[in-house]
Amino acid sequence: MGHGAGHASTGGAPARGGPTDPSHDEELRRGILHTVVSRRVAGFLVVAFLAIIYSVPASQAVLEQVKGDESVLPDLFRQWPTQESIKQFEEDLDKASYARETVRPRMQYVFTNFGGFGNTKAVIGKDGWLFYQPGVTAVGGPGFLDQALLQSRTKIARDEGGTPLYPDPRPAILDFRAFLADRGIKLVVFPVPDKAGMQPAQLHGRVDNGKPGRNPDHARLVAELESAGVLVFDPTPARLDPRQPPRYLQQDTHWTPDWMQEVARDLAVFVGERTPLPPPIRQRRLAVTPQTVSRVGDVVDMLGLPAGQSLFRPTTVTIQQLRDQAGALFESHPEADVLLLGDSFCNIYTLGQMGWGEAAGLGPQLARALGRDIDIIAQNDYGASATRQLLWNELSGAEDASKDRLAGKKVVIWEFASREFAVGNWKPMAWPRGPSGATPAVTPGATP
């Protein structure tokens, strides 16, 4: 009793010197810390800080004068500032920054080489494998049909003041299917499975009972589309066999030439069974010429490493280039009765600018497998809307049947990366009246 009295307190506060106040310092007990900095040190720190801050815009202005480049700064004052214009100015300023151009690649090299870190676009996998971040998110993230997620994506886009976002893929796909059906045309939807789901062992070293990775809502979406009359072609194998060669390029977002050719053959069989076609106007005889091409993958480009980097060496593959009987490279035929809408999975090995060769991609291989000419509309990126927009533009400008891109079409194959289900903008289109006189329903908010 007498021993405890030594720790008595007034008003409930612990006595100074008690076990809760070992410092015997009232200010420290209240969280007040004093730092002593001399005037000279404080002045030096302030000057150094300001020098670092102002050196970036100053060096930018000097280098622009030396190199004769036009500054983006006046763009900020050429129009009344809006959220969209300020955002665009920030993007232009970021791209034009010499400091960014100098520092970021070198810092990224250090992070990638010593820490195994990618960036907002690139994910470093195992043994030199690279993956596209949105694809990893699409496969491993929440169900893309979750109502709360759809509302959240819409709200974020609205708050940012950019292009209106339509995150739910179902209205756009079903509307497109209805429009084509009015024209007597079948729609085949072809979502290409993502690399993250097809090469899980190279991403994180685990394979769940040999099953490919999928977004939780993938099966639900396919079931809903098929029940509404949409034909869905899915080349994903039921199980992944580790003894099989990789289906995707090690450093790239896209498929290997061998698997792409296999998929083209399977797609031709699917079309033949589900949408029987009349005999072709002419048989498509294409000569095959093997060629080797080498390139670092597009995910290496996304890392933004310094020029001449040695962390990732070019990948060499053999493509099967196709030429007609006259020796000319394969070309699309707008009058064909099969139309292929595609993104970069269609363009790789065909569009020379991508660096993987020409006339050897999905379109040429599909034409060869079908034994007939095909029409192709392809554009890299934004597979949810880009090719539909291109087709809409053509149809809206058509004044007679001779300019109608859908004239004589029996099948439209719409290929896009499956990650578009989770990250794409499925904006509606106000499809124009076709030659048949049918007027498809216009989805609210559709492109006018």
C-alpha positions as CSV (number, residue, x, y, z in Angstrom):
1,M,0.0,0.0,0.0
2,G,2.7,2.4,1.0
3,H,4.9,1.4,-2.0
4,G,2.1,2.2,-4.5
5,A,1.5,5.6,-3.0
6,G,4.8,6.8,-4.6
7,H,3.1,6.6,-8.0
8,A,0.0,8.5,-7.1
9,S,-1.3,11.0,-9.7
10,T,-3.5,14.1,-9.7
11,G,-6.6,14.2,-11.9
12,G,-5.8,10.7,-13.3
13,A,-2.6,11.8,-15.1
14,P,0.5,9.7,-14.5
15,A,3.0,11.3,-12.1
16,R,6.2,12.7,-13.6
17,G,8.9,10.1,-13.3
18,G,6.3,7.2,-13.4
19,P,6.6,4.1,-15.7
20,T,4.7,5.9,-18.5
21,D,7.1,8.8,-18.5
22,P,10.6,7.3,-18.5
23,S,12.1,10.4,-20.2
24,H,11.1,12.8,-17.4
25,D,10.5,15.3,-20.2
26,E,7.1,16.9,-20.5
27,E,7.5,18.0,-24.1
28,L,8.7,14.7,-25.3
29,R,5.8,13.0,-23.5
30,R,3.5,15.3,-25.5
31,G,5.3,14.3,-28.8
32,I,7.1,17.6,-29.2
33,L,10.6,17.2,-30.7
34,H,13.2,20.0,-31.2
35,T,15.7,19.9,-34.0
36,V,18.5,22.3,-34.0
37,V,19.7,23.5,-37.5
38,S,22.1,26.2,-37.9
39,R,21.3,29.2,-40.1
40,R,24.1,28.3,-42.5
41,V,22.9,24.7,-42.9
42,A,19.3,25.8,-43.3
43,G,20.3,28.3,-46.0
44,F,22.3,25.7,-47.9
45,L,19.4,23.2,-47.8
46,V,17.0,25.8,-49.1
47,V,19.3,26.9,-51.9
48,A,20.0,23.3,-52.9
49,F,16.3,22.5,-53.0
50,L,15.4,25.5,-55.1
51,A,18.3,24.8,-57.4
52,I,17.1,21.3,-58.0
53,I,13.5,22.4,-58.6
54,Y,14.4,25.2,-61.0
55,S,17.1,23.3,-62.9
56,V,14.6,21.1,-64.6
57,P,12.5,23.9,-66.4
58,A,15.7,25.9,-66.9
59,S,17.5,23.1,-68.6
60,Q,14.4,22.3,-70.6
61,A,14.2,25.8,-71.9
62,V,17.9,25.9,-72.8
63,L,17.9,22.6,-74.6
64,E,14.7,23.5,-76.6
65,Q,16.6,26.6,-77.8
66,V,19.7,24.6,-78.7
67,K,17.9,21.8,-80.5
68,G,15.3,24.1,-82.1
69,D,12.4,22.3,-80.6
70,E,9.1,24.1,-80.0
71,S,8.1,24.5,-76.3
72,V,4.7,23.0,-75.3
73,L,4.3,25.7,-72.6
74,P,2.4,28.2,-74.8
75,D,-0.2,25.5,-75.5
76,L,-1.4,26.1,-71.9
77,F,-2.4,29.7,-72.8
78,R,-3.8,29.2,-76.3
79,Q,-7.2,28.2,-75.1
80,W,-9.4,28.5,-72.0
81,P,-8.2,25.9,-69.6
82,T,-10.4,22.9,-69.0
83,Q,-9.9,19.7,-67.2
84,E,-9.3,17.9,-70.6
85,S,-6.9,20.5,-72.0
86,I,-4.9,20.6,-68.8
87,K,-4.6,16.9,-68.8
88,Q,-3.5,16.9,-72.4
89,F,-0.9,19.6,-71.6
90,E,0.5,17.5,-68.7
91,E,0.8,14.5,-71.1
92,D,2.5,16.6,-73.7
93,L,4.9,18.2,-71.2
94,D,5.8,14.8,-69.8
95,K,6.6,13.5,-73.3
96,A,8.7,16.5,-74.2
97,S,10.7,16.5,-71.0
98,Y,14.4,16.0,-71.6
99,A,14.9,15.3,-67.9
100,R,12.4,12.4,-68.1
101,E,14.0,11.2,-71.3
102,T,17.4,11.1,-69.6
103,V,16.7,9.9,-66.1
104,R,13.7,7.5,-66.4
105,P,15.3,4.9,-68.7
106,R,18.4,4.7,-66.6
107,M,16.4,4.4,-63.4
108,Q,14.2,1.8,-65.0
109,Y,17.3,-0.2,-66.0
110,V,18.5,-0.2,-62.4
111,F,15.0,-1.2,-61.0
112,T,14.7,-4.0,-63.6
113,N,18.2,-5.3,-63.5
114,F,18.7,-5.3,-59.7
115,G,15.2,-5.4,-58.4
116,G,13.2,-7.3,-61.0
117,F,10.7,-4.5,-61.1
118,G,8.6,-3.5,-64.1
119,N,6.4,-0.4,-64.4
120,T,2.7,0.4,-64.8
121,K,2.7,-1.5,-68.2
122,A,5.2,-4.2,-67.8
123,V,5.4,-7.1,-65.3
124,I,8.6,-9.0,-64.9
125,G,8.0,-12.8,-64.8
126,K,10.3,-15.7,-64.3
127,D,13.4,-16.5,-66.4
128,G,13.2,-13.4,-68.5
129,W,9.5,-13.6,-69.3
130,L,7.6,-10.3,-69.6
131,F,3.8,-9.7,-69.3
132,Y,1.5,-6.8,-70.1
133,Q,0.1,-5.3,-66.8
134,P,-3.5,-4.8,-68.0
135,G,-3.6,-8.5,-69.1
136,V,-2.4,-9.7,-65.7
137,T,-5.0,-7.5,-64.0
138,A,-7.7,-8.7,-66.3
139,V,-7.0,-12.4,-65.5
140,G,-6.2,-12.1,-61.8
141,G,-8.6,-9.3,-60.9
142,P,-12.3,-9.3,-59.9
143,G,-15.1,-10.3,-62.2
144,F,-15.5,-7.7,-64.9
145,L,-19.3,-8.0,-64.8
146,D,-19.5,-7.1,-61.1
147,Q,-21.9,-4.2,-61.0
148,A,-19.9,-2.3,-58.4
149,L,-16.8,-2.5,-60.5
150,L,-18.7,-1.4,-63.6
151,Q,-20.0,1.6,-61.8
152,S,-16.6,2.4,-60.3
153,R,-14.9,2.4,-63.7
154,T,-17.6,4.6,-65.1
155,K,-17.3,7.1,-62.3
156,I,-13.5,7.2,-62.5
157,A,-13.7,8.0,-66.2
158,R,-16.4,10.6,-65.6
159,D,-14.4,12.3,-62.8
160,E,-11.3,12.4,-65.0
161,G,-13.3,14.3,-67.7
162,G,-12.1,12.1,-70.6
163,T,-14.0,10.1,-73.1
164,P,-17.3,8.6,-71.7
165,L,-16.6,5.0,-70.7
166,Y,-18.9,2.0,-71.4
167,P,-17.4,-0.8,-69.4
168,D,-20.0,-3.5,-69.9
169,P,-19.3,-5.5,-73.1
170,R,-22.7,-7.1,-73.5
171,P,-24.8,-4.2,-74.9
172,A,-22.2,-3.4,-77.6
173,I,-21.7,-7.0,-78.7
174,L,-25.4,-7.9,-78.7
175,D,-26.3,-4.7,-80.6
176,F,-23.6,-5.5,-83.2
177,R,-24.9,-9.0,-83.5
178,A,-28.5,-7.7,-84.0
179,F,-27.4,-5.2,-86.7
180,L,-25.5,-7.9,-88.6
181,A,-28.4,-10.3,-88.3
182,D,-30.6,-7.8,-89.9
183,R,-28.2,-7.9,-92.8
184,G,-28.2,-11.7,-92.9
185,I,-24.7,-11.9,-91.5
186,K,-23.4,-14.2,-88.8
187,L,-21.2,-12.8,-86.0
188,V,-18.3,-14.8,-84.6
189,V,-16.7,-13.2,-81.5
190,F,-13.1,-14.3,-81.0
191,P,-11.6,-13.1,-77.7
192,V,-7.9,-14.1,-77.7
193,P,-6.9,-15.5,-74.3
194,D,-4.4,-13.5,-72.4
195,K,-0.7,-14.5,-72.1
196,A,-1.0,-14.2,-68.3
197,G,-3.6,-17.0,-68.3
198,M,-1.9,-19.2,-70.9
199,Q,1.7,-19.0,-69.4
200,P,1.1,-18.9,-65.7
201,A,4.2,-20.9,-64.9
202,Q,6.3,-18.3,-66.5
203,L,4.5,-15.5,-64.7
204,H,4.5,-16.8,-61.1
205,G,5.6,-20.4,-61.2
206,R,2.3,-22.0,-60.4
207,V,-0.3,-23.8,-62.5
208,D,-3.7,-24.5,-60.9
209,N,-4.2,-28.2,-61.8
210,G,-3.1,-27.4,-65.4
211,K,-6.1,-25.0,-65.9
212,P,-5.6,-21.8,-67.9
213,G,-6.1,-18.6,-66.0
214,R,-9.4,-16.8,-66.6
215,N,-11.3,-13.9,-65.2
216,P,-14.0,-15.1,-62.8
217,D,-16.8,-13.7,-65.1
218,H,-15.4,-15.1,-68.4
219,A,-17.6,-18.2,-68.5
220,R,-20.7,-16.3,-67.4
221,L,-20.2,-13.8,-70.3
222,V,-19.7,-16.5,-72.9
223,A,-22.8,-18.3,-71.7
224,E,-24.9,-15.1,-71.9
225,L,-23.6,-14.3,-75.4
226,E,-24.2,-17.7,-76.8
227,S,-27.7,-17.8,-75.3
228,A,-28.4,-14.6,-77.3
229,G,-27.2,-16.2,-80.6
230,V,-23.6,-14.9,-80.7
231,L,-21.1,-17.5,-81.9
232,V,-18.0,-17.5,-79.6
233,F,-14.8,-19.1,-80.7
234,D,-12.4,-19.8,-77.9
235,P,-9.1,-21.5,-78.7
236,T,-8.1,-21.9,-75.0
237,P,-7.1,-25.5,-74.3
238,A,-8.9,-27.3,-71.4
239,R,-5.5,-28.0,-69.8
240,L,-2.0,-26.6,-70.1
241,D,0.6,-29.2,-70.8
242,P,4.0,-28.1,-69.6
243,R,5.6,-30.3,-72.3
244,Q,4.0,-28.2,-75.0
245,P,6.0,-25.3,-76.5
246,P,5.0,-21.9,-75.3
247,R,2.0,-20.3,-77.0
248,Y,3.2,-16.8,-76.5
249,L,6.4,-14.9,-77.2
250,Q,8.7,-14.5,-74.2
251,Q,9.0,-10.7,-74.3
252,D,5.8,-9.8,-76.2
253,T,2.1,-9.6,-75.5
254,H,1.3,-11.7,-78.6
255,W,1.2,-15.3,-79.7
256,T,3.9,-17.3,-81.4
257,P,3.6,-17.9,-85.1
258,D,3.1,-21.6,-84.6
259,W,0.1,-21.3,-82.2
260,M,-1.4,-18.5,-84.3
261,Q,-1.3,-20.8,-87.3
262,E,-2.9,-23.6,-85.3
263,V,-5.6,-21.2,-84.1
264,A,-6.3,-20.0,-87.6
265,R,-6.9,-23.6,-88.7
266,D,-9.2,-24.3,-85.8
267,L,-11.1,-21.0,-86.5
268,A,-11.6,-22.1,-90.1
269,V,-13.0,-25.4,-89.0
270,F,-15.3,-23.5,-86.5
271,V,-16.6,-21.2,-89.2
272,G,-17.2,-24.1,-91.6
273,E,-19.2,-26.0,-89.0
274,R,-21.2,-23.2,-87.5
275,T,-21.7,-20.8,-90.4
276,P,-21.5,-22.9,-93.6
277,L,-20.3,-20.8,-96.5
278,P,-21.1,-21.2,-100.2
279,P,-18.2,-22.4,-102.5
280,P,-15.7,-19.6,-103.0
281,I,-15.8,-17.5,-106.1
282,R,-12.2,-18.6,-106.7
283,Q,-10.0,-21.0,-104.9
284,R,-7.4,-19.4,-102.8
285,R,-4.0,-20.9,-103.6
286,L,-1.3,-19.3,-101.5
287,A,2.4,-20.2,-101.6
288,V,4.2,-20.5,-98.3
289,T,7.7,-19.0,-97.8
290,P,9.3,-19.5,-94.4
291,Q,11.2,-16.5,-93.1
292,T,13.1,-15.8,-89.9
293,V,12.5,-12.5,-88.1
294,S,14.1,-11.1,-84.9
295,R,12.9,-8.4,-82.6
296,V,12.7,-7.6,-78.9
297,G,9.1,-7.8,-77.7
298,D,6.7,-5.0,-77.3
299,V,6.8,-5.3,-73.5
300,V,10.5,-4.5,-73.6
301,D,9.5,-1.3,-75.5
302,M,7.0,-0.6,-72.7
303,L,9.7,-0.8,-70.1
304,G,11.4,2.2,-71.7
305,L,15.0,1.0,-71.1
306,P,18.0,3.0,-72.4
307,A,18.8,2.5,-76.1
308,G,21.2,-0.3,-76.6
309,Q,20.1,-2.1,-73.4
310,S,21.5,-5.6,-73.0
311,L,19.0,-7.1,-70.5
312,F,16.7,-8.4,-73.1
313,R,18.0,-9.8,-76.4
314,P,15.9,-10.1,-79.6
315,T,13.7,-13.1,-80.0
316,T,14.0,-15.0,-83.3
317,V,11.0,-16.8,-84.8
318,T,10.1,-18.4,-88.1
319,I,7.0,-17.1,-89.9
320,Q,5.1,-18.5,-92.8
321,Q,4.8,-15.7,-95.3
322,L,2.0,-16.1,-97.9
323,R,2.1,-15.0,-101.5
324,D,-0.4,-15.4,-104.4
325,Q,0.4,-17.2,-107.6
326,A,1.9,-14.1,-109.1
327,G,4.3,-13.8,-106.2
328,A,2.7,-10.8,-104.6
329,L,2.3,-10.6,-100.9
330,F,-1.1,-11.6,-99.5
331,E,-3.7,-8.8,-99.6
332,S,-7.2,-8.3,-98.2
333,H,-10.1,-8.5,-100.6
334,P,-13.0,-6.1,-99.7
335,E,-15.4,-8.1,-102.0
336,A,-14.9,-11.3,-100.0
337,D,-17.8,-12.8,-98.1
338,V,-15.8,-13.2,-94.8
339,L,-14.8,-10.1,-92.9
340,L,-12.2,-10.2,-90.2
341,L,-12.1,-7.4,-87.7
342,G,-8.9,-7.6,-85.6
343,D,-6.5,-5.8,-83.4
344,S,-2.7,-6.3,-83.0
345,F,-3.2,-10.1,-82.7
346,C,-4.3,-9.8,-86.2
347,N,-1.6,-7.4,-87.3
348,I,1.4,-9.1,-85.8
349,Y,3.4,-11.0,-88.6
350,T,1.4,-9.0,-91.2
351,L,1.9,-5.3,-90.5
352,G,5.5,-4.6,-91.3
353,Q,5.7,-1.6,-88.9
354,M,5.4,-4.0,-85.9
355,G,8.7,-5.5,-86.8
356,W,7.6,-9.2,-87.0
357,G,7.4,-9.6,-90.8
358,E,4.7,-9.2,-93.4
359,A,1.8,-11.3,-94.9
360,A,2.1,-14.1,-92.3
361,G,-0.5,-13.1,-89.7
362,L,-3.9,-14.3,-88.7
363,G,-5.7,-12.9,-91.8
364,P,-3.4,-14.6,-94.4
365,Q,-3.4,-17.9,-92.4
366,L,-7.2,-17.9,-92.0
367,A,-7.6,-17.2,-95.8
368,R,-5.3,-20.1,-96.5
369,A,-7.2,-22.4,-94.1
370,L,-10.5,-21.4,-95.5
371,G,-9.3,-21.7,-99.1
372,R,-10.9,-18.4,-100.0
373,D,-10.4,-14.6,-100.1
374,I,-11.2,-12.7,-96.9
375,D,-11.7,-9.0,-96.1
376,I,-9.8,-7.5,-93.2
377,I,-10.2,-4.4,-91.1
378,A,-7.5,-4.3,-88.4
379,Q,-6.1,-1.7,-86.0
380,N,-3.7,-2.1,-83.1
381,D,-5.2,-1.4,-79.6
382,Y,-8.7,-0.6,-78.4
383,G,-10.1,-3.8,-79.8
384,A,-13.4,-3.2,-78.0
385,S,-14.3,-0.3,-80.3
386,A,-11.6,0.6,-82.8
387,T,-12.5,-1.8,-85.7
388,R,-16.3,-1.3,-85.1
389,Q,-15.7,2.4,-85.3
390,L,-13.8,2.0,-88.6
391,L,-16.6,-0.2,-90.0
392,W,-19.2,2.3,-88.8
393,N,-17.3,5.2,-90.5
394,E,-17.3,3.3,-93.8
395,L,-21.0,2.3,-93.6
396,S,-22.1,5.8,-92.6
397,G,-20.3,7.2,-95.7
398,A,-21.7,4.6,-98.1
399,E,-24.1,6.1,-100.6
400,D,-24.7,3.0,-102.7
401,A,-24.3,-0.7,-102.5
402,S,-21.0,-0.6,-104.4
403,K,-19.4,1.2,-101.5
404,D,-21.1,-0.9,-98.8
405,R,-18.3,-2.8,-97.0
406,L,-20.8,-5.4,-95.8
407,A,-22.3,-6.1,-99.2
408,G,-22.2,-9.8,-99.9
409,K,-20.8,-10.7,-96.4
410,K,-21.9,-13.9,-94.8
411,V,-19.7,-13.9,-91.7
412,V,-18.0,-11.2,-89.6
413,I,-15.3,-12.5,-87.3
414,W,-14.5,-10.0,-84.5
415,E,-11.2,-10.7,-82.9
416,F,-9.9,-8.8,-79.9
417,A,-7.7,-9.4,-76.9
418,S,-9.8,-11.0,-74.1
419,R,-8.5,-8.4,-71.6
420,E,-10.8,-5.9,-73.3
421,F,-13.6,-7.5,-71.4
422,A,-12.1,-6.1,-68.2
423,V,-10.4,-2.9,-69.4
424,G,-12.0,-1.9,-72.7
425,N,-14.4,0.9,-73.6
426,W,-17.4,-0.8,-75.3
427,K,-19.0,2.3,-76.7
428,P,-22.2,1.8,-78.6
429,M,-22.6,2.6,-82.3
430,A,-25.7,4.0,-84.0
431,W,-25.5,1.6,-86.9
432,P,-26.7,3.2,-90.2
433,R,-29.6,1.8,-92.2
434,G,-28.4,-0.9,-94.5
435,P,-29.4,-1.6,-98.1
436,S,-31.9,-4.2,-96.9
437,G,-33.9,-1.3,-95.4
438,A,-33.7,-2.7,-91.9
439,T,-33.1,-0.1,-89.2
440,P,-31.3,-1.5,-86.1
441,A,-32.2,-0.2,-82.7
442,V,-30.0,2.7,-81.6
443,T,-28.4,2.3,-78.2
444,P,-28.6,5.3,-76.0
445,G,-25.3,7.2,-76.0
446,A,-24.3,5.7,-79.3
447,T,-21.9,7.4,-81.7
448,P,-24.1,9.8,-83.7
